[in-house]
């Protein structure tokens, strides 16, 4: 199962989201405390605005530190201006509690920045690995399809070799019926015809030794030698001992190479069929298969 189809993109806060966070925290921890100090006369040491700076530093690292520092300072200054009290907020930054708070924010921002850098590195590595996994999945799928194609070819080759072995055994033998059947099978496949037949006894006693009909059960017309699309003579020396008849042969498929192969098939079965012509009483019937 693939781990990831495409690299994931981590949700990184936009500058708009960071600004909204900074403004909200600055109003809460810098502006409102200044208003409370003006009304109640309270003195906060360290200033609550450092809380906003600390939160932003922990959230966004060094960028959050400076953003929070600016936002908190501006909010505190606005609060001081509205309340009309003094001294200004930044006049108390040199106090020990505020310096400690600043140091704490600085340390937190340094640690957060390191974590963010590590997170970015891991995110880039994850994206790279996701791309490699997707490429590996695509390669595996391509190899699987290639394997299936090769397996199908091997199966077809095995079937073809078994078919050719059976045909060759019939053509090489002395049984005229087996030779005629092998010739009919091989001619049917080579020419791409719908039906084939082998006839012997071209003199006064012509007869069929083998018929192969691949037209299917819905074929309405019977096979007639006079209606054959193609007739290939079978000659034993100078004597014609028979013929191979083909029906349903595509005209575009009968070229010089096909004609030559059909002639080879005819000459291959000729010796066995010559025996059948000499002994018609032993082979006076046809075998219909397919």
C-alpha positions in Angstrom: 0.0 0.0 0.0 1.5 3.4 -0.9 2.3 5.7 2.0 1.5 8.8 0.2 0.5 9.6 -3.3 1.7 13.2 -3.2 3.8 15.3 -0.7 1.8 16.9 2.0 2.0 20.6 2.6 2.2 21.6 6.3 -0.1 24.4 7.4 2.1 27.4 8.1 0.4 30.5 9.5 0.4 33.5 7.2 1.6 36.9 8.1 -2.1 38.0 8.4 -2.7 35.3 11.0 0.4 36.3 12.9 -0.6 39.9 12.9 -4.1 39.0 14.2 -2.5 37.0 17.0 -0.1 39.8 17.9 -2.8 42.4 17.9 -5.1 40.3 20.1 -2.4 39.4 22.6 -1.1 43.0 22.7 -4.5 44.4 23.4 -5.1 41.8 26.2 -1.8 42.0 28.0 -0.4 45.5 27.1 -3.2 47.9 26.4 -5.7 46.8 29.0 -3.2 46.6 31.9 -2.2 50.3 31.1 -5.8 51.3 31.3 -6.1 49.4 34.6 -2.9 51.0 35.9 -4.3 54.5 35.1 -7.6 53.8 37.0 -6.4 51.8 40.0 -2.9 53.2 40.2 -1.4 49.7 40.0 2.3 49.0 39.1 3.1 45.8 37.2 6.6 44.4 37.5 7.3 42.9 35.1 4.9 44.4 32.6 2.0 42.0 31.5 2.9 42.8 27.9 5.8 40.4 28.2 3.2 37.6 28.3 2.1 38.5 24.8 5.8 38.6 23.7 6.4 35.2 25.4 3.4 33.5 23.7 4.3 34.8 20.3 8.0 33.9 20.8 7.0 30.3 21.7 4.6 30.2 18.7 6.7 31.7 16.0 10.3 31.8 17.3 12.5 34.9 16.7 10.0 36.4 14.3 7.3 36.1 17.0 9.6 37.7 19.5 10.1 40.9 17.5 6.5 40.9 16.3 5.3 40.6 19.9 7.8 43.2 21.2 6.6 45.7 18.6 2.9 45.0 19.1 3.1 45.0 22.9 5.1 48.3 22.9 2.7 50.0 20.5 -0.4 48.8 22.5 1.2 49.9 25.8 2.1 53.3 24.4 -1.5 53.8 23.0 -2.9 52.8 26.5 -0.5 55.2 28.2 -1.5 58.0 25.7 -5.2 57.3 26.2 -5.0 57.1 30.0 -2.7 60.2 30.2 -0.5 58.6 32.9 3.3 58.4 33.0 5.9 57.4 32.7 5.9 55.8 29.3 6.0 52.0 29.3 9.4 51.8 27.7 10.8 54.0 30.5 10.6 51.0 32.9 12.4 48.5 30.6 15.6 48.8 32.5 14.1 47.4 35.7 15.3 43.9 36.8 11.9 42.1 36.5 11.5 43.5 32.9 15.0 42.5 32.0 14.4 39.0 33.4 11.2 38.8 31.4 13.0 39.9 28.3 15.7 37.3 28.8 13.0 34.6 29.3 11.3 35.6 26.1 14.6 35.6 24.2 15.4 32.1 25.5 12.0 30.8 24.5 12.2 32.3 21.0 15.7 30.7 20.5 14.4 27.3 21.5 11.2 27.7 19.4 13.2 28.8 16.4 15.3 25.7 16.7 12.2 23.5 16.8 10.7 25.3 13.9 13.8 24.8 11.8 13.9 21.2 12.7 10.2 20.9 11.9 10.8 22.5 8.5 13.7 20.2 7.8 11.6 17.1 8.7 8.7 18.5 6.5 11.0 18.8 3.5 12.4 15.4 4.1 8.9 14.0 4.4 7.9 15.7 1.1 11.0 14.3 -0.6 10.3 10.8 0.7 6.6 11.1 -0.3 7.7 12.0 -3.9 10.1 9.0 -3.9 7.4 6.7 -2.6 5.0 7.9 -5.3 7.6 7.4 -8.0 8.4 3.9 -6.6 4.7 3.0 -6.6 4.4 4.1 -10.2 7.5 2.1 -11.1 6.1 -1.0 -9.3 2.8 -0.6 -11.1 4.6 -0.4 -14.4 6.7 -3.5 -13.6 3.5 -5.3 -12.5 1.8 -4.5 -15.8 4.9 -5.6 -17.7 5.1 -8.8 -15.8 1.4 -9.5 -16.5 2.0 -8.8 -20.2 5.1 -11.1 -20.3 3.2 -13.8 -18.5 0.4 -13.6 -21.0 2.9 -13.8 -23.8 4.5 -16.9 -22.2 1.1 -18.5 -21.9 0.3 -17.8 -25.6 3.8 -19.0 -26.6 3.3 -22.3 -24.7 0.0 -22.8 -26.3 1.4 -22.0 -29.7 4.3 -24.4 -29.3 1.9 -27.1 -28.2 -0.3 -26.5 -31.2 2.7 -26.5 -33.6 4.1 -29.6 -32.0 0.8 -31.4 -32.6 0.5 -30.1 -36.2 4.1 -31.1 -37.0 3.6 -34.6 -35.6 0.6 -35.1 -38.0 2.4 -33.6 -41.0 5.6 -35.6 -40.5 3.7 -38.9 -40.0 2.4 -41.4 -42.5 -1.3 -41.2 -41.5 -3.0 -39.2 -44.3 -5.9 -38.2 -42.1 -3.6 -36.8 -39.4 -1.5 -35.0 -42.0 -4.6 -33.5 -43.6 -5.9 -32.4 -40.3 -2.5 -30.7 -39.5 -2.5 -29.0 -42.8 -6.1 -27.8 -42.4 -5.3 -26.4 -38.9 -2.0 -24.7 -39.9 -3.5 -23.2 -43.1 -6.5 -21.9 -41.2 -4.3 -20.1 -38.6 -1.7 -18.8 -41.1 -4.2 -17.3 -43.5 -6.6 -16.1 -40.9 -9.5 -17.8 -42.6 -12.9 -18.9 -41.1 -12.8 -22.4 -42.5 -10.4 -24.8 -44.2 -10.6 -28.3 -45.8 -8.1 -30.7 -47.4 -9.3 -32.7 -50.4 -7.4 -35.6 -52.1 -8.0 -37.6 -55.2 -8.1 -35.0 -57.9 -8.8 -37.7 -60.5 -12.1 -39.5 -60.5 -12.6 -40.0 -56.8 -12.2 -36.6 -55.0 -12.9 -36.8 -51.2 -12.4 -34.7 -48.1 -9.9 -35.9 -45.5 -10.2 -33.0 -43.0 -12.5 -30.0 -42.5 -11.9 -27.2 -39.9 -14.9 -24.8 -39.5 -14.3 -21.9 -37.2 -17.3 -19.8 -38.3 -19.2 -20.7 -35.1 -22.6 -22.3 -34.5 -24.5 -19.4 -36.2 -23.1 -20.1 -39.6 -26.0 -20.7 -42.0 -24.3 -21.8 -45.3 -22.4 -25.1 -45.7 -18.9 -25.3 -46.9 -18.7 -26.0 -50.7 -15.4 -26.4 -52.5 -16.8 -24.4 -55.4 -17.3 -21.4 -53.2 -13.9 -21.5 -51.6 -12.0 -18.1 -51.5 -8.7 -19.7 -52.1 -7.5 -23.1 -53.3 -3.9 -24.2 -52.8 -2.8 -27.3 -54.8 -1.0 -30.1 -53.1 1.6 -31.7 -55.3 3.7 -34.8 -54.8 6.4 -34.3 -57.3 4.7 -33.4 -60.6 1.4 -35.0 -59.6 -1.3 -33.0 -57.9 -2.7 -35.2 -55.2 -5.1 -32.8 -53.6 -5.8 -29.2 -52.6 -6.3 -27.0 -49.5 -9.5 -24.9 -49.6 -10.0 -21.8 -47.5 -13.2 -19.8 -46.8 -13.5 -16.4 -45.2 -9.9 -15.4 -46.0 -9.3 -11.7 -45.6 -8.0 -10.4 -48.9 -5.6 -8.0 -47.2 -4.1 -10.9 -45.3 -3.1 -12.9 -48.4 0.2 -11.6 -49.5 3.3 -13.2 -51.0 4.5 -14.4 -47.6 1.2 -16.0 -46.8 1.0 -17.7 -50.3 4.6 -19.0 -49.8 3.7 -20.4 -46.3 0.6 -22.1 -47.7 2.6 -23.7 -50.4 5.1 -25.0 -47.8 2.2 -26.5 -45.8 0.9 -28.2 -49.0 4.2 -29.6 -49.8 4.7 -30.8 -46.2 1.5 -32.9 -46.2 1.9 -34.1 -49.8 3.8 -37.4 -49.1 1.2 -38.6 -46.6 -1.7 -37.6 -48.9 -0.2 -39.4 -51.8 -0.7 -42.6 -49.9 -4.4 -41.7 -49.4 -4.8 -41.1 -53.1 -3.4 -44.5 -53.9 -5.6 -46.2 -51.3 -9.0 -44.6 -51.4 -10.7 -47.5 -49.9 -8.9 -47.0 -46.6 -9.5 -43.3 -46.3 -12.8 -42.6 -48.0 -14.2 -40.4 -45.3 -13.6 -36.9 -43.9 -13.1 -35.8 -40.3 -14.8 -32.6 -39.3 -13.4 -30.9 -36.2 -13.7 -27.4 -34.8 
